[in-house]
Amino acid sequence: MVSYKCFECGREVKFDLVRKKVRCPYCGSKILHKVTSVHSVVKAV
Ligand SMILES: [Zn+2]
């Protein structure tokens, strides 16, 4: 699942809100980080 994090206030912004208008609904910042929760574990054998 893709979510965004505001660069200014650091709050998580739902993708649904971002799609309507590309800005943070909390502080109005237009800079948003794309947050991906990917856990890549590399095992060295
Ligand atoms: Zn914000």
mmCIF file of the protein (N, C-alpha, C, O) and its ligand, coordinates in Angstrom:
data_MODEL
# 
_entry.id   MODEL 
# 
loop_
_entity.id 
_entity.type 
_entity.pdbx_number_of_molecules 
1 polymer     1 
2 non-polymer 1 
# 
_entity_poly.entity_id                      1 
_entity_poly.type                           'polypeptide(L)' 
_entity_poly.nstd_linkage                   no 
_entity_poly.nstd_monomer                   no 
_entity_poly.pdbx_seq_one_letter_code       MVSYKCFECGREVKFDLVRKKVRCPYCGSKILHKVTSVHSVVKAV 
_entity_poly.pdbx_seq_one_letter_code_can   MVSYKCFECGREVKFDLVRKKVRCPYCGSKILHKVTSVHSVVKAV 
_entity_poly.pdbx_strand_id                 A 
# 
loop_
_entity_poly_seq.entity_id 
_entity_poly_seq.num 
_entity_poly_seq.mon_id 
_entity_poly_seq.hetero 
1 1  MET n 
1 2  VAL n 
1 3  SER n 
1 4  TYR n 
1 5  LYS n 
1 6  CYS n 
1 7  PHE n 
1 8  GLU n 
1 9  CYS n 
1 10 GLY n 
1 11 ARG n 
1 12 GLU n 
1 13 VAL n 
1 14 LYS n 
1 15 PHE n 
1 16 ASP n 
1 17 LEU n 
1 18 VAL n 
1 19 ARG n 
1 20 LYS n 
1 21 LYS n 
1 22 VAL n 
1 23 ARG n 
1 24 CYS n 
1 25 PRO n 
1 26 TYR n 
1 27 CYS n 
1 28 GLY n 
1 29 SER n 
1 30 LYS n 
1 31 ILE n 
1 32 LEU n 
1 33 HIS n 
1 34 LYS n 
1 35 VAL n 
1 36 THR n 
1 37 SER n 
1 38 VAL n 
1 39 HIS n 
1 40 SER n 
1 41 VAL n 
1 42 VAL n 
1 43 LYS n 
1 44 ALA n 
1 45 VAL n 
# 
loop_
_struct_asym.id 
_struct_asym.entity_id 
A 1 
B 2 
# 
loop_
_chem_comp.id 
_chem_comp.type 
_chem_comp.mon_nstd_flag 
ALA 'L-peptide linking' y 
ARG 'L-peptide linking' y 
ASP 'L-peptide linking' y 
CYS 'L-peptide linking' y 
GLU 'L-peptide linking' y 
GLY 'peptide linking'   y 
HIS 'L-peptide linking' y 
ILE 'L-peptide linking' y 
LEU 'L-peptide linking' y 
LYS 'L-peptide linking' y 
MET 'L-peptide linking' y 
PHE 'L-peptide linking' y 
PRO 'L-peptide linking' y 
SER 'L-peptide linking' y 
THR 'L-peptide linking' y 
TYR 'L-peptide linking' y 
VAL 'L-peptide linking' y 
ZN  non-polymer         . 
# 
_pdbx_entity_nonpoly.entity_id   2 
_pdbx_entity_nonpoly.name        ? 
_pdbx_entity_nonpoly.comp_id     ZN 
# 
_pdbx_nonpoly_scheme.asym_id         B 
_pdbx_nonpoly_scheme.entity_id       2 
_pdbx_nonpoly_scheme.mon_id          ZN 
_pdbx_nonpoly_scheme.ndb_seq_num     1 
_pdbx_nonpoly_scheme.pdb_seq_num     101 
_pdbx_nonpoly_scheme.auth_seq_num    101 
_pdbx_nonpoly_scheme.pdb_mon_id      ZN 
_pdbx_nonpoly_scheme.auth_mon_id     ZN 
_pdbx_nonpoly_scheme.pdb_strand_id   A 
_pdbx_nonpoly_scheme.pdb_ins_code    . 
# 
loop_
_atom_site.group_PDB 
_atom_site.id 
_atom_site.type_symbol 
_atom_site.label_atom_id 
_atom_site.label_alt_id 
_atom_site.label_comp_id 
_atom_site.label_asym_id 
_atom_site.label_entity_id 
_atom_site.label_seq_id 
_atom_site.pdbx_PDB_ins_code 
_atom_site.Cartn_x 
_atom_site.Cartn_y 
_atom_site.Cartn_z 
_atom_site.occupancy 
_atom_site.B_iso_or_equiv 
_atom_site.pdbx_formal_charge 
_atom_site.auth_seq_id 
_atom_site.auth_comp_id 
_atom_site.auth_asym_id 
_atom_site.auth_atom_id 
_atom_site.pdbx_PDB_model_num 
ATOM   1   N  N  . MET A 1 1  ? 0.836  -1.201  0.000  1.00 0.00 ? 1   MET A N  1 
ATOM   2   C  CA . MET A 1 1  ? 0.000  0.000   0.000  1.00 0.00 ? 1   MET A CA 1 
ATOM   3   C  C  . MET A 1 1  ? 0.872  1.253   0.000  1.00 0.00 ? 1   MET A C  1 
ATOM   4   O  O  . MET A 1 1  ? 1.905  1.316   0.668  1.00 0.00 ? 1   MET A O  1 
ATOM   5   N  N  . VAL A 1 2  ? 0.435  2.233   -0.755 1.00 0.00 ? 2   VAL A N  1 
ATOM   6   C  CA . VAL A 1 2  ? 1.225  3.451   -0.890 1.00 0.00 ? 2   VAL A CA 1 
ATOM   7   C  C  . VAL A 1 2  ? 0.628  4.561   -0.041 1.00 0.00 ? 2   VAL A C  1 
ATOM   8   O  O  . VAL A 1 2  ? -0.571 4.832   -0.103 1.00 0.00 ? 2   VAL A O  1 
ATOM   9   N  N  . SER A 1 3  ? 1.467  5.190   0.741  1.00 0.00 ? 3   SER A N  1 
ATOM   10  C  CA . SER A 1 3  ? 1.012  6.344   1.507  1.00 0.00 ? 3   SER A CA 1 
ATOM   11  C  C  . SER A 1 3  ? 2.063  7.440   1.401  1.00 0.00 ? 3   SER A C  1 
ATOM   12  O  O  . SER A 1 3  ? 3.197  7.204   0.984  1.00 0.00 ? 3   SER A O  1 
ATOM   13  N  N  . TYR A 1 4  ? 1.664  8.622   1.782  1.00 0.00 ? 4   TYR A N  1 
ATOM   14  C  CA . TYR A 1 4  ? 2.577  9.750   1.668  1.00 0.00 ? 4   TYR A CA 1 
ATOM   15  C  C  . TYR A 1 4  ? 2.810  10.391  3.033  1.00 0.00 ? 4   TYR A C  1 
ATOM   16  O  O  . TYR A 1 4  ? 1.941  10.368  3.904  1.00 0.00 ? 4   TYR A O  1 
ATOM   17  N  N  . LYS A 1 5  ? 3.976  10.949  3.195  1.00 0.00 ? 5   LYS A N  1 
ATOM   18  C  CA . LYS A 1 5  ? 4.302  11.620  4.439  1.00 0.00 ? 5   LYS A CA 1 
ATOM   19  C  C  . LYS A 1 5  ? 4.694  13.062  4.133  1.00 0.00 ? 5   LYS A C  1 
ATOM   20  O  O  . LYS A 1 5  ? 5.486  13.335  3.231  1.00 0.00 ? 5   LYS A O  1 
ATOM   21  N  N  . CYS A 1 6  ? 4.126  13.963  4.899  1.00 0.00 ? 6   CYS A N  1 
ATOM   22  C  CA . CYS A 1 6  ? 4.386  15.379  4.664  1.00 0.00 ? 6   CYS A CA 1 
ATOM   23  C  C  . CYS A 1 6  ? 5.813  15.745  5.065  1.00 0.00 ? 6   CYS A C  1 
ATOM   24  O  O  . CYS A 1 6  ? 6.317  15.321  6.105  1.00 0.00 ? 6   CYS A O  1 
ATOM   25  N  N  . PHE A 1 7  ? 6.436  16.532  4.225  1.00 0.00 ? 7   PHE A N  1 
ATOM   26  C  CA . PHE A 1 7  ? 7.810  16.936  4.500  1.00 0.00 ? 7   PHE A CA 1 
ATOM   27  C  C  . PHE A 1 7  ? 7.855  17.978  5.609  1.00 0.00 ? 7   PHE A C  1 
ATOM   28  O  O  . PHE A 1 7  ? 8.818  18.037  6.373  1.00 0.00 ? 7   PHE A O  1 
ATOM   29  N  N  . GLU A 1 8  ? 6.816  18.797  5.696  1.00 0.00 ? 8   GLU A N  1 
ATOM   30  C  CA . GLU A 1 8  ? 6.790  19.899  6.651  1.00 0.00 ? 8   GLU A CA 1 
ATOM   31  C  C  . GLU A 1 8  ? 6.402  19.443  8.058  1.00 0.00 ? 8   GLU A C  1 
ATOM   32  O  O  . GLU A 1 8  ? 7.144  19.663  9.016  1.00 0.00 ? 8   GLU A O  1 
ATOM   33  N  N  . CYS A 1 9  ? 5.237  18.808  8.174  1.00 0.00 ? 9   CYS A N  1 
ATOM   34  C  CA . CYS A 1 9  ? 4.743  18.458  9.505  1.00 0.00 ? 9   CYS A CA 1 
ATOM   35  C  C  . CYS A 1 9  ? 4.958  16.993  9.851  1.00 0.00 ? 9   CYS A C  1 
ATOM   36  O  O  . CYS A 1 9  ? 4.822  16.599  11.009 1.00 0.00 ? 9   CYS A O  1 
ATOM   37  N  N  . GLY A 1 10 ? 5.295  16.182  8.847  1.00 0.00 ? 10  GLY A N  1 
ATOM   38  C  CA . GLY A 1 10 ? 5.633  14.792  9.122  1.00 0.00 ? 10  GLY A CA 1 
ATOM   39  C  C  . GLY A 1 10 ? 4.438  13.886  9.325  1.00 0.00 ? 10  GLY A C  1 
ATOM   40  O  O  . GLY A 1 10 ? 4.598  12.732  9.722  1.00 0.00 ? 10  GLY A O  1 
ATOM   41  N  N  . ARG A 1 11 ? 3.253  14.385  9.062  1.00 0.00 ? 11  ARG A N  1 
ATOM   42  C  CA . ARG A 1 11 ? 2.074  13.556  9.239  1.00 0.00 ? 11  ARG A CA 1 
ATOM   43  C  C  . ARG A 1 11 ? 1.818  12.723  7.991  1.00 0.00 ? 11  ARG A C  1 
ATOM   44  O  O  . ARG A 1 11 ? 2.184  13.099  6.878  1.00 0.00 ? 11  ARG A O  1 
ATOM   45  N  N  . GLU A 1 12 ? 1.179  11.584  8.213  1.00 0.00 ? 12  GLU A N  1 
ATOM   46  C  CA . GLU A 1 12 ? 0.876  10.714  7.089  1.00 0.00 ? 12  GLU A CA 1 
ATOM   47  C  C  . GLU A 1 12 ? -0.367 11.199  6.363  1.00 0.00 ? 12  GLU A C  1 
ATOM   48  O  O  . GLU A 1 12 ? -1.383 11.520  6.979  1.00 0.00 ? 12  GLU A O  1 
ATOM   49  N  N  . VAL A 1 13 ? -0.266 11.245  5.053  1.00 0.00 ? 13  VAL A N  1 
ATOM   50  C  CA . VAL A 1 13 ? -1.372 11.683  4.225  1.00 0.00 ? 13  VAL A CA 1 
ATOM   51  C  C  . VAL A 1 13 ? -1.847 10.516  3.385  1.00 0.00 ? 13  VAL A C  1 
ATOM   52  O  O  . VAL A 1 13 ? -1.063 9.857   2.703  1.00 0.00 ? 13  VAL A O  1 
ATOM   53  N  N  . LYS A 1 14 ? -3.136 10.277  3.448  1.00 0.00 ? 14  LYS A N  1 
ATOM   54  C  CA . LYS A 1 14 ? -3.689 9.178   2.658  1.00 0.00 ? 14  LYS A CA 1 
ATOM   55  C  C  . LYS A 1 14 ? -3.629 9.491   1.175  1.00 0.00 ? 14  LYS A C  1 
ATOM   56  O  O  . LYS A 1 14 ? -3.793 10.635  0.750  1.00 0.00 ? 14  LYS A O  1 
ATOM   57  N  N  . PHE A 1 15 ? -3.393 8.457   0.409  1.00 0.00 ? 15  PHE A N  1 
ATOM   58  C  CA . PHE A 1 15 ? -3.267 8.608   -1.035 1.00 0.00 ? 15  PHE A CA 1 
ATOM   59  C  C  . PHE A 1 15 ? -4.538 9.176   -1.645 1.00 0.00 ? 15  PHE A C  1 
ATOM   60  O  O  . PHE A 1 15 ? -4.488 9.898   -2.640 1.00 0.00 ? 15  PHE A O  1 
ATOM   61  N  N  . ASP A 1 16 ? -5.676 8.849   -1.046 1.00 0.00 ? 16  ASP A N  1 
ATOM   62  C  CA . ASP A 1 16 ? -6.955 9.332   -1.545 1.00 0.00 ? 16  ASP A CA 1 
ATOM   63  C  C  . ASP A 1 16 ? -7.027 10.856  -1.471 1.00 0.00 ? 16  ASP A C  1 
ATOM   64  O  O  . ASP A 1 16 ? -7.577 11.506  -2.360 1.00 0.00 ? 16  ASP A O  1 
ATOM   65  N  N  . LEU A 1 17 ? -6.469 11.411  -0.409 1.00 0.00 ? 17  LEU A N  1 
ATOM   66  C  CA . LEU A 1 17 ? -6.472 12.867  -0.244 1.00 0.00 ? 17  LEU A CA 1 
ATOM   67  C  C  . LEU A 1 17 ? -5.472 13.515  -1.183 1.00 0.00 ? 17  LEU A C  1 
ATOM   68  O  O  . LEU A 1 17 ? -5.689 14.619  -1.682 1.00 0.00 ? 17  LEU A O  1 
ATOM   69  N  N  . VAL A 1 18 ? -4.384 12.819  -1.413 1.00 0.00 ? 18  VAL A N  1 
ATOM   70  C  CA . VAL A 1 18 ? -3.335 13.364  -2.275 1.00 0.00 ? 18  VAL A CA 1 
ATOM   71  C  C  . VAL A 1 18 ? -3.805 13.452  -3.714 1.00 0.00 ? 18  VAL A C  1 
ATOM   72  O  O  . VAL A 1 18 ? -3.455 14.376  -4.449 1.00 0.00 ? 18  VAL A O  1 
ATOM   73  N  N  . ARG A 1 19 ? -4.608 12.466  -4.101 1.00 0.00 ? 19  ARG A N  1 
ATOM   74  C  CA . ARG A 1 19 ? -5.085 12.411  -5.480 1.00 0.00 ? 19  ARG A CA 1 
ATOM   75  C  C  . ARG A 1 19 ? -5.982 13.604  -5.814 1.00 0.00 ? 19  ARG A C  1 
ATOM   76  O  O  . ARG A 1 19 ? -5.963 14.109  -6.936 1.00 0.00 ? 19  ARG A O  1 
ATOM   77  N  N  . LYS A 1 20 ? -6.753 14.041  -4.845 1.00 0.00 ? 20  LYS A N  1 
ATOM   78  C  CA . LYS A 1 20 ? -7.666 15.151  -5.101 1.00 0.00 ? 20  LYS A CA 1 
ATOM   79  C  C  . LYS A 1 20 ? -6.903 16.461  -5.265 1.00 0.00 ? 20  LYS A C  1 
ATOM   80  O  O  . LYS A 1 20 ? -7.108 17.197  -6.230 1.00 0.00 ? 20  LYS A O  1 
ATOM   81  N  N  . LYS A 1 21 ? -6.031 16.734  -4.323 1.00 0.00 ? 21  LYS A N  1 
ATOM   82  C  CA . LYS A 1 21 ? -5.172 17.902  -4.455 1.00 0.00 ? 21  LYS A CA 1 
ATOM   83  C  C  . LYS A 1 21 ? -3.825 17.586  -3.816 1.00 0.00 ? 21  LYS A C  1 
ATOM   84  O  O  . LYS A 1 21 ? -3.729 17.191  -2.654 1.00 0.00 ? 21  LYS A O  1 
ATOM   85  N  N  . VAL A 1 22 ? -2.807 17.777  -4.618 1.00 0.00 ? 22  VAL A N  1 
ATOM   86  C  CA . VAL A 1 22 ? -1.489 17.326  -4.195 1.00 0.00 ? 22  VAL A CA 1 
ATOM   87  C  C  . VAL A 1 22 ? -0.898 18.283  -3.174 1.00 0.00 ? 22  VAL A C  1 
ATOM   88  O  O  . VAL A 1 22 ? -0.034 19.103  -3.487 1.00 0.00 ? 22  VAL A O  1 
ATOM   89  N  N  . ARG A 1 23 ? -1.378 18.159  -1.959 1.00 0.00 ? 23  ARG A N  1 
ATOM   90  C  CA . ARG A 1 23 ? -0.813 18.938  -0.857 1.00 0.00 ? 23  ARG A CA 1 
ATOM   91  C  C  . ARG A 1 23 ? -1.262 18.355  0.471  1.00 0.00 ? 23  ARG A C  1 
ATOM   92  O  O  . ARG A 1 23 ? -2.248 17.622  0.545  1.00 0.00 ? 23  ARG A O  1 
ATOM   93  N  N  . CYS A 1 24 ? -0.533 18.687  1.498  1.00 0.00 ? 24  CYS A N  1 
ATOM   94  C  CA . CYS A 1 24 ? -0.865 18.184  2.821  1.00 0.00 ? 24  CYS A CA 1 
ATOM   95  C  C  . CYS A 1 24 ? -2.134 18.868  3.332  1.00 0.00 ? 24  CYS A C  1 
ATOM   96  O  O  . CYS A 1 24 ? -2.218 20.096  3.336  1.00 0.00 ? 24  CYS A O  1 
ATOM   97  N  N  . PRO A 1 25 ? -3.124 18.078  3.764  1.00 0.00 ? 25  PRO A N  1 
ATOM   98  C  CA . PRO A 1 25 ? -4.364 18.653  4.273  1.00 0.00 ? 25  PRO A CA 1 
ATOM   99  C  C  . PRO A 1 25 ? -4.205 19.272  5.659  1.00 0.00 ? 25  PRO A C  1 
ATOM   100 O  O  . PRO A 1 25 ? -5.094 19.982  6.130  1.00 0.00 ? 25  PRO A O  1 
ATOM   101 N  N  . TYR A 1 26 ? -3.082 19.007  6.306  1.00 0.00 ? 26  TYR A N  1 
ATOM   102 C  CA . TYR A 1 26 ? -2.881 19.502  7.665  1.00 0.00 ? 26  TYR A CA 1 
ATOM   103 C  C  . TYR A 1 26 ? -2.190 20.863  7.687  1.00 0.00 ? 26  TYR A C  1 
ATOM   104 O  O  . TYR A 1 26 ? -2.610 21.764  8.413  1.00 0.00 ? 26  TYR A O  1 
ATOM   105 N  N  . CYS A 1 27 ? -1.144 21.010  6.904  1.00 0.00 ? 27  CYS A N  1 
ATOM   106 C  CA . CYS A 1 27 ? -0.386 22.255  6.945  1.00 0.00 ? 27  CYS A CA 1 
ATOM   107 C  C  . CYS A 1 27 ? -0.337 22.947  5.584  1.00 0.00 ? 27  CYS A C  1 
ATOM   108 O  O  . CYS A 1 27 ? 0.127  24.083  5.481  1.00 0.00 ? 27  CYS A O  1 
ATOM   109 N  N  . GLY A 1 28 ? -0.820 22.255  4.523  1.00 0.00 ? 28  GLY A N  1 
ATOM   110 C  CA . GLY A 1 28 ? -0.866 22.873  3.201  1.00 0.00 ? 28  GLY A CA 1 
ATOM   111 C  C  . GLY A 1 28 ? 0.423  22.777  2.427  1.00 0.00 ? 28  GLY A C  1 
ATOM   112 O  O  . GLY A 1 28 ? 0.574  23.416  1.385  1.00 0.00 ? 28  GLY A O  1 
ATOM   113 N  N  . SER A 1 29 ? 1.360  21.985  2.924  1.00 0.00 ? 29  SER A N  1 
ATOM   114 C  CA . SER A 1 29 ? 2.626  21.829  2.225  1.00 0.00 ? 29  SER A CA 1 
ATOM   115 C  C  . SER A 1 29 ? 2.448  21.025  0.949  1.00 0.00 ? 29  SER A C  1 
ATOM   116 O  O  . SER A 1 29 ? 1.639  20.099  0.890  1.00 0.00 ? 29  SER A O  1 
ATOM   117 N  N  . LYS A 1 30 ? 3.202  21.384  -0.053 1.00 0.00 ? 30  LYS A N  1 
ATOM   118 C  CA . LYS A 1 30 ? 3.099  20.666  -1.321 1.00 0.00 ? 30  LYS A CA 1 
ATOM   119 C  C  . LYS A 1 30 ? 4.195  19.634  -1.483 1.00 0.00 ? 30  LYS A C  1 
ATOM   120 O  O  . LYS A 1 30 ? 4.286  18.962  -2.511 1.00 0.00 ? 30  LYS A O  1 
ATOM   121 N  N  . ILE A 1 31 ? 5.018  19.515  -0.473 1.00 0.00 ? 31  ILE A N  1 
ATOM   122 C  CA . ILE A 1 31 ? 6.110  18.550  -0.548 1.00 0.00 ? 31  ILE A CA 1 
ATOM   123 C  C  . ILE A 1 31 ? 5.744  17.311  0.249  1.00 0.00 ? 31  ILE A C  1 
ATOM   124 O  O  . ILE A 1 31 ? 5.619  17.348  1.473  1.00 0.00 ? 31  ILE A O  1 
ATOM   125 N  N  . LEU A 1 32 ? 5.577  16.216  -0.475 1.00 0.00 ? 32  LEU A N  1 
ATOM   126 C  CA . LEU A 1 32 ? 5.188  14.980  0.176  1.00 0.00 ? 32  LEU A CA 1 
ATOM   127 C  C  . LEU A 1 32 ? 6.143  13.860  -0.193 1.00 0.00 ? 32  LEU A C  1 
ATOM   128 O  O  . LEU A 1 32 ? 6.566  13.724  -1.341 1.00 0.00 ? 32  LEU A O  1 
ATOM   129 N  N  . HIS A 1 33 ? 6.465  13.071  0.803  1.00 0.00 ? 33  HIS A N  1 
ATOM   130 C  CA . HIS A 1 33 ? 7.303  11.904  0.574  1.00 0.00 ? 33  HIS A CA 1 
ATOM   131 C  C  . HIS A 1 33 ? 6.446  10.696  0.253  1.00 0.00 ? 33  HIS A C  1 
ATOM   132 O  O  . HIS A 1 33 ? 5.366  10.527  0.819  1.00 0.00 ? 33  HIS A O  1 
ATOM   133 N  N  . LYS A 1 34 ? 6.909  9.883   -0.623 1.00 0.00 ? 34  LYS A N  1 
ATOM   134 C  CA . LYS A 1 34 ? 6.235  8.625   -0.887 1.00 0.00 ? 34  LYS A CA 1 
ATOM   135 C  C  . LYS A 1 34 ? 6.804  7.579   0.064  1.00 0.00 ? 34  LYS A C  1 
ATOM   136 O  O  . LYS A 1 34 ? 8.002  7.294   0.068  1.00 0.00 ? 34  LYS A O  1 
ATOM   137 N  N  . VAL A 1 35 ? 5.914  7.023   0.862  1.00 0.00 ? 35  VAL A N  1 
ATOM   138 C  CA . VAL A 1 35 ? 6.354  6.067   1.865  1.00 0.00 ? 35  VAL A CA 1 
ATOM   139 C  C  . VAL A 1 35 ? 5.964  4.663   1.444  1.00 0.00 ? 35  VAL A C  1 
ATOM   140 O  O  . VAL A 1 35 ? 4.789  4.365   1.232  1.00 0.00 ? 35  VAL A O  1 
ATOM   141 N  N  . THR A 1 36 ? 6.953  3.820   1.329  1.00 0.00 ? 36  THR A N  1 
ATOM   142 C  CA . THR A 1 36 ? 6.680  2.436   0.995  1.00 0.00 ? 36  THR A CA 1 
ATOM   143 C  C  . THR A 1 36 ? 7.184  1.548   2.120  1.00 0.00 ? 36  THR A C  1 
ATOM   144 O  O  . THR A 1 36 ? 8.331  1.647   2.553  1.00 0.00 ? 36  THR A O  1 
ATOM   145 N  N  . SER A 1 37 ? 6.314  0.699   2.570  1.00 0.00 ? 37  SER A N  1 
ATOM   146 C  CA . SER A 1 37 ? 6.680  -0.188  3.679  1.00 0.00 ? 37  SER A CA 1 
ATOM   147 C  C  . SER A 1 37 ? 7.196  -1.509  3.133  1.00 0.00 ? 37  SER A C  1 
ATOM   148 O  O  . SER A 1 37 ? 6.537  -2.548  3.181  1.00 0.00 ? 37  SER A O  1 
ATOM   149 N  N  . VAL A 1 38 ? 8.383  -1.410  2.623  1.00 0.00 ? 38  VAL A N  1 
ATOM   150 C  CA . VAL A 1 38 ? 8.993  -2.610  2.049  1.00 0.00 ? 38  VAL A CA 1 
ATOM   151 C  C  . VAL A 1 38 ? 10.102 -3.111  2.973  1.00 0.00 ? 38  VAL A C  1 
ATOM   152 O  O  . VAL A 1 38 ? 11.072 -2.411  3.261  1.00 0.00 ? 38  VAL A O  1 
ATOM   153 N  N  . HIS A 1 39 ? 9.921  -4.323  3.415  1.00 0.00 ? 39  HIS A N  1 
ATOM   154 C  CA . HIS A 1 39 ? 10.936 -4.906  4.264  1.00 0.00 ? 39  HIS A CA 1 
ATOM   155 C  C  . HIS A 1 39 ? 11.746 -5.921  3.451  1.00 0.00 ? 39  HIS A C  1 
ATOM   156 O  O  . HIS A 1 39 ? 11.321 -7.051  3.214  1.00 0.00 ? 39  HIS A O  1 
ATOM   157 N  N  . SER A 1 40 ? 12.890 -5.480  3.052  1.00 0.00 ? 40  SER A N  1 
ATOM   158 C  CA . SER A 1 40 ? 13.719 -6.378  2.263  1.00 0.00 ? 40  SER A CA 1 
ATOM   159 C  C  . SER A 1 40 ? 14.845 -6.927  3.132  1.00 0.00 ? 40  SER A C  1 
ATOM   160 O  O  . SER A 1 40 ? 15.768 -6.216  3.528  1.00 0.00 ? 40  SER A O  1 
ATOM   161 N  N  . VAL A 1 41 ? 14.732 -8.175  3.400  1.00 0.00 ? 41  VAL A N  1 
ATOM   162 C  CA . VAL A 1 41 ? 15.745 -8.813  4.242  1.00 0.00 ? 41  VAL A CA 1 
ATOM   163 C  C  . VAL A 1 41 ? 16.642 -9.692  3.381  1.00 0.00 ? 41  VAL A C  1 
ATOM   164 O  O  . VAL A 1 41 ? 16.185 -10.583 2.665  1.00 0.00 ? 41  VAL A O  1 
ATOM   165 N  N  . VAL A 1 42 ? 17.905 -9.410  3.478  1.00 0.00 ? 42  VAL A N  1 
ATOM   166 C  CA . VAL A 1 42 ? 18.859 -10.185 2.686  1.00 0.00 ? 42  VAL A CA 1 
ATOM   167 C  C  . VAL A 1 42 ? 19.656 -11.075 3.625  1.00 0.00 ? 42  VAL A C  1 
ATOM   168 O  O  . VAL A 1 42 ? 20.320 -10.602 4.547  1.00 0.00 ? 42  VAL A O  1 
ATOM   169 N  N  . LYS A 1 43 ? 19.575 -12.350 3.375  1.00 0.00 ? 43  LYS A N  1 
ATOM   170 C  CA . LYS A 1 43 ? 20.315 -13.292 4.214  1.00 0.00 ? 43  LYS A CA 1 
ATOM   171 C  C  . LYS A 1 43 ? 21.569 -13.774 3.503  1.00 0.00 ? 43  LYS A C  1 
ATOM   172 O  O  . LYS A 1 43 ? 21.536 -14.246 2.367  1.00 0.00 ? 43  LYS A O  1 
ATOM   173 N  N  . ALA A 1 44 ? 22.625 -13.640 4.189  1.00 0.00 ? 44  ALA A N  1 
ATOM   174 C  CA . ALA A 1 44 ? 23.874 -14.143 3.629  1.00 0.00 ? 44  ALA A CA 1 
ATOM   175 C  C  . ALA A 1 44 ? 24.092 -15.568 4.112  1.00 0.00 ? 44  ALA A C  1 
ATOM   176 O  O  . ALA A 1 44 ? 24.214 -15.827 5.309  1.00 0.00 ? 44  ALA A O  1 
ATOM   177 N  N  . VAL A 1 45 ? 24.138 -16.464 3.174  1.00 0.00 ? 45  VAL A N  1 
ATOM   178 C  CA . VAL A 1 45 ? 24.295 -17.883 3.561  1.00 0.00 ? 45  VAL A CA 1 
ATOM   179 C  C  . VAL A 1 45 ? 25.774 -18.257 3.536  1.00 0.00 ? 45  VAL A C  1 
ATOM   180 O  O  . VAL A 1 45 ? 26.126 -19.400 3.827  1.00 0.00 ? 45  VAL A O  1 
HETATM 181 ZN ZN . ZN  B 2 .  ? 1.897  18.790  6.474  1.00 0.00 2 101 ZN  A ZN 1 
# 
